[in-house]
Amino acid sequence: MLAALLALAWIAGCAGREPVPAPLPPIEPPPARAWSAEQLADLRATARIAPAHGLRPETDALELIDQLEPLSLGQAEMAQRLDVVVDAMFERLVLSFAVGGVDPAQVDPEWRIARPAPPDVATLRRAVAEGAEVSETLIGLLPSAPEYTALSAELARVQGEADGAVDANGLSKEMRIERLKASLERWRWLPRDMPRRRIDVLVPLFELRLRNGEASTRHAIIVGARGTQTPTFAAAIETITLNPTWTPPSSILLGELLPRFRRNPSAAADENFEVTDSAGRVVDPADVNWNARPFPYTLRQRAGPGNALGRLRFDLPNPHAVFLHDTPSRGLFARDNRALSHGCIRVAEPVALAVNALRDPIWDAPTLEAAIETGATQVISLAAPLPVYVLYLTAGANDDGLVIYAEDLYGRDSALLRALDG
């Protein structure tokens, strides 16, 4: 009887208690992501400045990232997909910042300067994963030259102008943007270690600059005509020849000189040409059969005031046979459009350029002038080769950062811009 009463009491006591809750399931951590929220924000901000450098905007990738990021916090599949999209955008930015958005071989075949070697994207990605700032890593790949900085600042300024705006020279906003974008891209094609002391030949701007760090001296130039364009290449001046002779290339010989000498056989002698036969014997121009085909003689113009190369030639070995030199036709420098040569670069004030190139107290301007006046051909070696970059840039910056625009002289910008925007 007692046991039954105790059992009833225990049952009655249990009826008044709260039930014991079941244990909660463990909280799942968010899916693992390769890019932290801070890194992703930094990458987004850097991607948004790409158009300020003339590069295609990452609009589609940024929109997709915005869609995937909140989903990635709870879904492993979305986190993985986000990483793939972000990695791809990071790689695109690395390559376009470091070597340009398009391949010059595809859009500018006259560009003969080797692009910088592309950086190792995996190494940069590891650096970011280990704590390097995304923006600092990417922006450090862009050219650091003051000219590039000035052009990118000008592009941002022009992009902010009202549609239809025209500058003082009559260039529309759209035309200026095109020239800036094309020139910024060509700067990204250039080596990042260009020497501070060098010569830049700015073909569409008809200007040569001998750079010494931040300062430069300028010379007006005459460049190749549209039918005989000056190529884009890098070389170095090794010697300077005073009172040079000139052996015309076959294109000029066959296309210009022989037709003229056939019409007027005395012109060869009048223009101080020496004619030699295949054995190297000098032949009197009056005895030459100017109508012979193939033409069996070699022509060389003697040194003198009428020589096509003028009084000075800056010798820079290159496969294009393009030189910097003086000219007897100095009045042509007064023209605005100076695309007049067969491809070589004629330089105004060549003696001053020679003095600056040589940097030798023995060879000051009076000494050079005196040596030229002797009429003797003389070759002077530079103490060290002086690098020369012959560049096709339709926008450039002065030493004070002022941007100047040029005509797309050879029509090379359009294919580049189509590819850059495509």
C-alpha positions in Angstrom: 0.0 0.0 0.0 2.8 2.4 0.9 4.6 1.7 -2.4 1.5 2.5 -4.4 1.1 5.8 -2.5 4.7 6.8 -3.2 4.4 6.0 -6.9 1.3 8.2 -7.2 3.1 11.0 -5.4 6.0 10.8 -7.8 3.7 10.9 -10.8 1.9 13.9 -9.4 5.2 15.7 -8.9 6.4 15.0 -12.4 3.2 16.4 -13.9 4.1 19.9 -12.7 7.6 20.1 -14.2 8.8 21.7 -17.5 9.9 19.2 -20.2 13.7 18.9 -20.7 14.5 20.6 -24.1 16.3 18.6 -26.7 19.9 19.8 -27.4 20.3 22.5 -30.2 22.2 21.5 -33.4 25.7 23.1 -33.6 26.0 26.4 -35.4 27.5 26.0 -38.9 30.3 28.4 -39.8 29.8 30.5 -42.9 31.2 28.9 -46.1 35.0 29.4 -46.6 35.9 32.2 -49.0 39.3 33.0 -50.5 38.6 36.7 -50.5 37.8 38.5 -47.3 35.2 41.2 -47.2 37.9 43.9 -46.8 39.9 42.5 -49.7 36.8 42.4 -51.9 35.9 46.0 -51.1 39.5 47.1 -51.9 39.4 45.1 -55.2 36.0 46.6 -56.1 37.3 50.2 -55.5 40.4 49.5 -57.7 38.4 48.0 -60.5 36.2 51.1 -60.6 39.2 53.3 -61.4 40.1 51.2 -64.5 38.1 53.6 -66.8 40.2 56.5 -65.5 43.1 54.8 -67.1 41.3 54.3 -70.4 40.5 50.6 -69.7 37.2 48.8 -70.2 35.0 49.0 -67.1 34.4 45.8 -65.1 30.7 46.5 -65.0 29.4 42.9 -65.5 31.9 41.4 -63.1 31.1 44.0 -60.4 27.4 43.4 -60.8 27.8 39.7 -60.5 30.0 40.1 -57.4 27.4 42.3 -55.8 24.8 39.5 -56.4 27.0 36.7 -55.2 28.5 38.2 -52.1 25.4 38.1 -49.8 24.6 34.6 -51.1 28.1 33.4 -50.4 27.6 34.0 -46.7 25.3 31.0 -46.4 25.9 28.8 -49.5 29.1 27.0 -50.1 28.4 26.8 -53.9 27.9 30.6 -54.1 31.1 31.2 -52.1 33.0 29.1 -54.6 31.5 30.8 -57.5 32.2 34.2 -56.0 35.9 33.3 -55.7 36.1 32.2 -59.4 34.6 35.5 -60.5 36.8 37.6 -58.3 40.0 35.7 -59.2 39.2 36.2 -62.9 38.7 40.0 -62.4 41.9 40.2 -60.4 43.8 38.5 -63.2 42.4 40.8 -65.8 43.3 43.9 -63.8 46.8 42.6 -63.2 47.5 42.0 -66.9 45.8 45.1 -68.2 47.6 47.3 -65.7 51.0 45.6 -66.2 51.2 45.1 -70.0 48.1 46.7 -71.5 44.5 45.8 -72.2 45.3 44.6 -75.8 48.2 43.1 -77.7 50.0 45.6 -79.9 50.8 42.9 -82.4 47.1 42.6 -83.1 46.2 46.3 -83.3 49.4 48.3 -84.0 51.8 46.2 -86.1 54.1 49.1 -86.6 54.8 49.0 -82.8 58.2 47.2 -82.6 59.0 47.7 -78.9 58.7 44.6 -76.8 56.0 44.7 -74.1 57.0 44.2 -70.5 57.0 40.6 -69.3 53.6 39.8 -67.7 53.8 39.4 -64.0 53.1 36.0 -62.3 49.4 36.4 -61.3 49.6 33.4 -58.9 52.5 35.1 -57.0 50.6 38.4 -56.7 47.5 36.5 -55.5 49.5 34.8 -52.8 50.9 38.1 -51.7 47.4 39.5 -51.3 46.3 36.4 -49.4 49.3 36.9 -47.1 48.3 40.5 -46.3 49.4 42.7 -49.2 46.9 45.4 -50.0 44.9 44.7 -53.2 44.9 48.3 -54.4 48.6 48.9 -53.7 49.5 45.6 -55.5 47.5 46.5 -58.6 48.2 50.2 -58.9 51.9 49.5 -58.5 51.8 47.7 -61.9 50.9 50.8 -63.8 53.6 53.0 -65.3 55.0 55.5 -62.8 56.3 57.9 -65.4 55.1 61.5 -64.8 53.7 61.6 -68.4 51.4 58.7 -67.7 50.2 60.3 -64.5 49.5 63.5 -66.3 47.6 61.7 -69.1 45.4 59.8 -66.6 44.6 62.9 -64.7 43.7 64.7 -67.9 41.5 61.8 -68.9 39.6 62.0 -65.6 39.2 65.8 -66.1 37.9 65.5 -69.7 35.6 62.6 -68.8 34.0 65.0 -66.3 33.3 67.7 -69.0 29.8 68.2 -70.3 29.0 66.3 -73.5 29.8 68.3 -76.6 32.5 70.3 -74.9 35.3 71.5 -77.2 38.8 72.7 -76.2 40.7 75.8 -77.4 42.0 73.9 -80.4 38.6 72.7 -81.5 39.0 69.1 -80.3 35.8 67.7 -79.0 35.5 65.8 -75.7 35.2 62.5 -77.6 38.3 63.1 -79.7 40.4 64.0 -76.7 39.2 61.0 -74.8 40.2 58.8 -77.7 43.7 60.2 -77.9 44.2 59.9 -74.2 43.0 56.3 -74.0 45.2 55.3 -76.9 48.2 57.0 -75.5 47.7 55.6 -72.0 47.5 52.1 -73.5 50.7 52.6 -75.5 52.4 53.7 -72.3 51.4 50.5 -70.6 53.1 48.6 -73.5 56.4 50.3 -72.7 59.1 48.9 -70.4 58.7 50.1 -66.8 62.5 50.5 -66.5 63.0 53.1 -69.3 66.2 55.0 -68.4 65.8 58.5 -67.0 68.3 59.8 -69.5 67.0 58.9 -73.0 65.6 60.4 -76.2 61.9 60.2 -76.9 60.9 60.8 -80.5 57.2 61.7 -80.3 56.2 61.2 -83.9 52.6 62.7 -84.1 53.7 65.6 -81.9 56.7 66.4 -84.3 58.9 66.7 -81.2 62.1 65.1 -79.9 62.8 65.3 -76.2 66.2 64.5 -74.6 65.3 63.6 -71.1 67.5 64.0 -68.1 65.3 62.8 -65.2 62.4 65.2 -64.8 63.7 67.8 -67.2 64.1 67.7 -70.9 65.3 69.6 -73.9 63.1 69.7 -77.0 63.7 69.8 -80.7 61.3 70.1 -83.6 61.4 67.2 -85.9 60.3 66.1 -89.4 58.9 62.5 -89.6 57.8 60.1 -92.2 55.0 61.0 -94.6 51.8 59.0 -94.5 53.1 56.8 -97.4 56.5 56.3 -95.8 55.7 56.1 -92.1 58.2 56.2 -89.3 58.0 52.9 -87.4 57.8 52.6 -83.6 61.0 51.1 -82.2 63.7 51.3 -79.6 67.4 51.7 -80.3 70.5 53.6 -79.0 72.8 56.3 -80.4 76.3 54.9 -80.4 78.1 57.4 -82.6 77.6 60.8 -84.3 78.9 61.4 -87.8 79.9 64.8 -88.9 79.6 65.6 -92.6 78.1 62.2 -93.4 77.7 60.7 -96.9 74.4 59.2 -98.0 73.8 56.0 -99.8 70.1 56.1 -100.8 68.1 52.9 -100.1 66.6 51.1 -103.1 63.1 52.5 -102.4 64.3 56.0 -102.9 66.8 55.1 -105.6 64.2 53.3 -107.8 61.2 55.5 -106.9 62.7 59.0 -107.0 66.3 59.4 -108.0 66.5 57.2 -111.1 63.3 58.7 -112.7 64.7 62.2 -112.1 68.2 61.3 -113.4 66.7 59.8 -116.5 64.9 63.0 -117.2 68.0 65.1 -116.4 71.3 63.1 -116.5 73.3 66.0 -115.2 71.3 66.2 -112.0 73.3 63.4 -110.4 76.5 65.4 -110.7 74.7 68.6 -109.8 73.5 67.0 -106.6 77.1 65.7 -105.8 76.4 62.0 -106.3 79.3 59.6 -106.8 78.5 56.6 -109.0 80.4 53.3 -108.8 80.0 50.1 -110.8 79.8 46.5 -109.5 83.6 46.4 -109.3 83.7 49.5 -107.1 85.1 51.7 -109.8 84.0 55.3 -109.9 82.0 56.1 -113.1 81.4 59.6 -114.5 77.7 60.3 -114.2 77.7 61.5 -117.8 78.7 57.9 -118.9 76.0 56.1 -116.9 73.1 54.4 -118.7 70.4 55.7 -116.4 67.8 53.6 -118.2 69.6 50.2 -117.5 67.4 47.6 -115.8 68.4 46.2 -113.4 70.4 49.3 -112.5 74.0 48.0 -112.2 75.5 51.0 -110.2 75.6 52.2 -106.7 75.0 55.9 -105.9 76.5 57.7 -102.9 76.0 61.4 -102.2 79.2 63.0 -101.0 79.3 65.0 -97.8 78.5 68.7 -98.2 75.9 71.3 -97.5 73.5 69.8 -99.9 73.7 66.3 -98.6 70.3 64.8 -97.7 71.5 64.0 -94.2 72.8 67.6 -93.6 75.9 68.1 -91.6 75.2 65.6 -88.7 73.8 62.1 -88.4 73.0 60.4 -85.1 73.8 56.8 -85.7 71.5 54.3 -84.0 71.7 50.8 -85.5 68.2 49.4 -86.1 66.6 47.0 -88.6 64.5 49.8 -90.1 67.5 51.9 -91.4 65.9 54.9 -89.7 68.3 57.6 -88.4 68.1 61.0 -86.7 69.9 63.6 -88.8 70.2 67.2 -89.9 68.7 68.4 -93.1 69.6 71.0 -95.7 65.9 72.0 -96.0 65.6 73.7 -92.6 62.8 75.9 -93.7 60.5 72.9 -93.5 60.5 73.1 -89.7 58.3 76.2 -89.9 55.4 74.0 -91.1 52.7 72.8 -88.8 52.4 69.4 -90.5 55.9 68.0 -90.7 55.2 64.5 -92.0 57.4 64.9 -95.0 60.3 62.4 -94.8 60.9 58.9 -96.1 60.7 57.6 -92.6 63.9 59.0 -91.1 63.7 61.7 -88.4 65.1 65.2 -89.3 66.1 67.2 -86.3 66.1 71.0 -85.8 69.2 72.4 -84.0 71.2 69.2 -84.4 74.5 70.7 -83.0 72.8 71.5 -79.7 71.4 68.0 -79.6 74.8 66.5 -80.3 76.4 68.6 -77.5 73.8 67.3 -75.0 74.0 63.7 -76.3 77.8 63.6 -76.1 78.2 65.3 -72.6 81.8 65.7 -73.3 83.6 69.0 -72.5 85.9 68.4 -75.5 82.9 68.6 -77.8 81.1 71.9 -77.1 79.1 73.7 -79.8 82.0 75.9 -81.2 84.3 72.8 -81.5 81.6 70.8 -83.3 80.9 73.7 -85.6 84.6 74.1 -86.4 84.9 70.3 -87.1 81.9 70.5 -89.4 83.3 73.5 -91.3 86.4 71.4 -92.3 84.1 69.3 -94.5 85.8 66.1 -93.4 83.7 63.2 -92.4 84.4 62.3 -88.8 82.8 59.8 -86.4 82.5 60.6 -82.7 81.7 57.9 -80.2 79.5 58.5 -77.2 80.9 57.5 -73.8 77.8 55.3 -73.4 75.0 54.5 -75.8 72.1 56.9 -75.5 68.7 55.0 -75.6 66.2 56.3 -78.2 62.4 55.4 -78.1 60.6 56.3 -81.3 57.0 56.5 -80.1 53.5 57.0 -81.7 51.6 58.9 -79.1 48.7 61.2 -80.0 48.6 62.8 -76.6 51.6 63.9 -74.5 52.5 65.9 -71.5 55.0 68.7 -71.1 57.5 68.8 -68.2 54.9 71.0 -66.3 52.2 68.3 -66.8 50.3 70.3 -69.4 48.7 67.8 -71.9 49.0 68.5 -75.6 47.1 66.7 -78.4 48.2 65.6 -81.9 46.5 64.4 -85.0 46.3 60.6 -85.4 48.8 61.1 -88.2 49.0 57.5 -89.5 45.5 56.5 -88.5 46.8 53.9 -85.9 44.4 54.8 -83.0 41.2 53.5 -84.4 42.0 49.7 -84.4 43.5 50.1 -80.9 40.4 51.8 -79.6 38.1 49.3 -81.1 40.0 46.4 -79.4 40.3 48.3 -76.1 36.6 49.0 -75.9 35.6 45.6 -77.3 
